[in-house]
Amino acid sequence: MKQRVLVAIVAMAVLGLSACTQAPDQAQVQRDVEKAQAEGQKKVADAQAKLEQVNAENRKDIVETRVDTSAAAANNTATTPSTTAEPGTPANANANKDVADARTKAAKKAADAQYDVDKANAEAKYDVAVARCKAQTGSAEKSCKDSAKSAYDSEVNQAKAKTNSANQRG
């Protein structure tokens, strides 16, 4: 009797352990991957749309600055110094500085928006990779997720470096 109980307990333990290491449902994993891909594409599209909007606003701001400085220069005669020019500085130089400042500001805005696009791309790739990792079990799944996180961190750091470089040039 004791032997039968012991065999039954061992059998249940083996069945219980085999259930813990059971492979994930591949159909569910595929659905999760497809969902992550769709969400990632939306994130990237939203960030890209924001970048395009920033670029359009930047072009508008630069054109408006040019128009404003041209109008101010046209209102001044060659003998009348500009009211916005520094002493000893021609009005044209001040106008050029205003346009250069507008371009610098635009470049920084564009760099920040491009960072958002790059980060959205990295997040989308990471989310898909993690969804794919769920097809594995145990240490293979953990290793897969660690690798995905490392790739994500690397891409985000590259995007930050690119943005910082663009902002320093401006």
C-alpha positions as CSV (number, residue, x, y, z in Angstrom):
1,M,0.0,0.0,0.0
2,K,2.8,2.4,0.9
3,Q,4.5,1.6,-2.3
4,R,1.4,2.4,-4.4
5,V,1.0,5.7,-2.6
6,L,4.7,6.5,-3.2
7,V,4.4,5.6,-6.9
8,A,1.3,7.7,-7.2
9,I,3.1,10.7,-5.6
10,V,6.1,10.3,-7.8
11,A,3.9,10.0,-10.9
12,M,2.0,13.2,-10.0
13,A,5.3,15.0,-9.3
14,V,6.7,14.0,-12.7
15,L,3.5,15.1,-14.4
16,G,3.5,18.4,-12.5
17,L,7.1,19.1,-13.5
18,S,6.5,18.3,-17.1
19,A,3.7,20.8,-17.1
20,C,6.1,23.5,-15.9
21,T,8.5,23.0,-18.8
22,Q,5.7,22.6,-21.4
23,A,6.3,24.6,-24.5
24,P,4.3,27.7,-25.0
25,D,1.3,27.7,-27.4
26,Q,2.9,28.7,-30.7
27,A,-0.3,30.1,-32.1
28,Q,-0.6,32.5,-29.1
29,V,3.0,33.5,-29.5
30,Q,2.4,34.3,-33.2
31,R,-0.6,36.4,-32.3
32,D,1.5,38.2,-29.7
33,V,4.2,38.8,-32.3
34,E,1.7,40.2,-34.8
35,K,0.2,42.4,-32.2
36,A,3.6,43.8,-31.2
37,Q,4.4,44.4,-34.9
38,A,1.2,46.3,-35.4
39,E,1.6,48.4,-32.3
40,G,5.2,49.1,-33.2
41,Q,4.3,50.2,-36.7
42,K,1.8,52.6,-35.2
43,K,4.4,54.1,-32.7
44,V,6.8,54.6,-35.6
45,A,4.2,56.1,-37.8
46,D,3.1,58.5,-35.1
47,A,6.7,59.6,-34.4
48,Q,7.4,60.0,-38.1
49,A,4.3,62.1,-38.5
50,K,5.5,64.3,-35.6
51,L,8.9,64.6,-37.3
52,E,7.2,65.7,-40.6
53,Q,5.1,68.3,-38.7
54,V,8.2,69.7,-36.9
55,N,10.0,69.9,-40.2
56,A,7.1,71.8,-41.8
57,E,6.9,74.2,-38.8
58,N,10.7,74.7,-39.0
59,R,10.5,75.6,-42.7
60,K,7.7,78.0,-42.0
61,D,9.6,79.7,-39.1
62,I,12.7,80.1,-41.2
63,V,10.7,81.6,-44.1
64,E,8.9,84.0,-41.7
65,T,12.2,85.0,-40.2
66,R,13.6,85.8,-43.6
67,V,10.5,87.7,-44.6
68,D,10.6,89.7,-41.3
69,T,14.3,90.6,-41.7
70,S,13.8,91.5,-45.4
71,A,10.9,93.7,-44.6
72,A,12.9,95.4,-41.8
73,A,15.9,95.9,-44.1
74,A,13.6,97.3,-46.8
75,N,12.2,99.8,-44.4
76,N,15.6,101.1,-43.5
77,T,17.7,103.2,-45.9
78,A,21.4,102.7,-46.4
79,T,22.0,105.9,-44.3
80,T,19.7,104.9,-41.4
81,P,21.1,102.2,-39.1
82,S,18.8,99.4,-38.1
83,T,17.1,99.7,-34.7
84,T,17.8,96.1,-34.1
85,A,21.4,96.1,-35.2
86,E,24.2,96.4,-32.8
87,P,26.3,99.6,-33.0
88,G,28.8,99.3,-35.8
89,T,27.1,96.3,-37.3
90,P,25.3,96.5,-40.6
91,A,21.6,95.7,-40.6
92,N,22.2,92.9,-43.1
93,A,24.5,91.1,-40.7
94,N,21.9,91.3,-38.0
95,A,19.3,89.8,-40.4
96,N,21.6,87.0,-41.3
97,K,22.1,86.3,-37.6
98,D,18.3,86.1,-37.1
99,V,18.0,83.6,-39.9
100,A,21.0,81.6,-38.6
101,D,19.4,81.5,-35.1
102,A,16.1,80.3,-36.6
103,R,17.9,77.5,-38.5
104,T,19.8,76.5,-35.3
105,K,16.5,76.3,-33.4
106,A,14.9,74.3,-36.2
107,A,17.8,71.9,-36.3
108,K,17.5,71.2,-32.6
109,K,13.7,70.6,-32.9
110,A,14.3,68.3,-35.8
111,A,17.0,66.4,-34.0
112,D,14.7,65.9,-31.0
113,A,11.8,64.7,-33.3
114,Q,14.3,62.3,-35.1
115,Y,15.3,60.9,-31.7
116,D,11.6,60.1,-31.0
117,V,11.4,58.2,-34.4
118,D,14.6,56.3,-33.6
119,K,13.4,55.4,-30.1
120,A,10.0,54.3,-31.4
121,N,11.8,52.0,-33.9
122,A,13.9,50.6,-31.1
123,E,10.9,50.0,-28.9
124,A,9.0,48.4,-31.8
125,K,11.9,46.0,-32.4
126,Y,12.2,45.3,-28.7
127,D,8.5,44.5,-28.2
128,V,8.5,42.1,-31.2
129,A,11.7,40.4,-30.0
130,V,10.2,39.9,-26.5
131,A,7.1,38.5,-28.0
132,R,9.2,36.0,-30.0
133,C,11.2,35.1,-26.9
134,K,8.0,33.8,-25.4
135,A,8.2,30.9,-27.8
136,Q,11.1,29.6,-25.7
137,T,11.2,28.4,-22.1
138,G,13.5,28.6,-19.1
139,S,17.0,30.0,-19.5
140,A,16.7,30.2,-23.3
141,E,13.8,32.6,-22.9
142,K,15.7,34.7,-20.3
143,S,18.7,34.8,-22.6
144,C,16.6,35.8,-25.5
145,K,15.0,38.7,-23.5
146,D,18.4,39.8,-22.2
147,S,19.7,39.9,-25.8
148,A,16.6,41.9,-26.9
149,K,17.1,44.4,-24.0
150,S,20.8,44.8,-24.8
151,A,20.0,45.5,-28.5
152,Y,17.3,48.0,-27.4
153,D,19.6,49.8,-25.0
154,S,22.3,50.0,-27.7
155,E,19.9,51.5,-30.3
156,V,18.5,54.1,-27.8
157,N,22.1,55.1,-26.8
158,Q,23.0,55.5,-30.5
159,A,19.9,57.7,-31.0
160,K,20.8,59.8,-27.9
161,A,24.4,60.2,-29.2
162,K,23.1,61.3,-32.6
163,T,20.7,63.8,-31.1
164,N,23.4,65.2,-28.7
165,S,25.8,65.5,-31.7
166,A,23.2,67.4,-33.7
167,N,22.3,69.7,-30.8
168,Q,25.9,70.5,-30.2
169,R,26.5,71.5,-33.8
170,G,23.7,73.9,-33.6
